[in-house]
Amino acid sequence: MNANRREFIVRSSLAVAAGACGSARLFAQQPAAGAAPPAVPQFASLRRNVGTFTARGGTMGWLVAPDAVVVVDSQFADTSKMFLDGFQPMIAGRRIDLLINSHHHPDHTGGNKTLQPSVVKIVAHENAPGLQRKQAAAQKSEANQAYADTTFKTNWKVDLGSEVVSAKYYGAGHTSGDAVIFFERANVVHMGDLMSHQRHPRVDRPSGASIRNWLVSLERVVKDHNADATYIFGHSKVGSPVTGPRGDLLALRDYFSAMLDYVQKGIAAGKSGEEIVKAGLPQFAANEGAPALQVAYDELTAKG
Ligand SMILES: [Zn+2]
């Protein structure tokens, strides 16, 4: 099958998805935990064979090129089936060369097992499978897991012919096993949950998260890519776009900066974690969810 033909198939599939939501631009639709409207699967084309998929949980990324198929993250078992239903016609019987997990959380790896029979290789940061195993043991979901078989410490890269895909570890951030995945020719960066747009980010301290290093990592990611790069966000406020430019990353950096400053001042004034949490972060009241102020307090008062 030639490239044009394949391109047509991808575009056709996307046209259906785009028609359903009235726009090729994709907006977050994840319901808050507890509320559970049915997940609506949506594919959107982003740039040069790269696109996104949302249904419920972390935003997935994909590459469908004439010579390679790559998927980033797998959401949950149920929504990964929805993904496969829509994706298989787009790849016309080919296998997924790479499934890359941005990190171990269940809304990013819960569909690994569903996708595994269609996948050649699963890639993640070296800390991610261990964290995933620990999480599965805690949730008694060991039987439903599939783990990365290829891991990396700092940098990983593969030349797929028409596209070069790399993954980089910036140190502790949202967890201690977050990968930033870069589709170099498309100039698209999948941030996993290192990017939370207009939504208070979850900071998984038991999994080794660090707000201070996360803040620095966002600056480093921006410096590592040119101004034209487009970023895929792990999560966004409902109704907000799940992709955007570097300015959105810098807004999250500023958010963390304001948060740490506020909590540090509270600590200096002798306030307890409880008092700091109660006062909240009013300047970010429009964000979805609740700020991780107790986590910030714990990080800033931790010994050693
Ligand atoms: Zn996460």
Residues whose N, C-alpha, C, O or C-beta is under 5 A from the ligand:
A	BS01	ZN	H105 D193
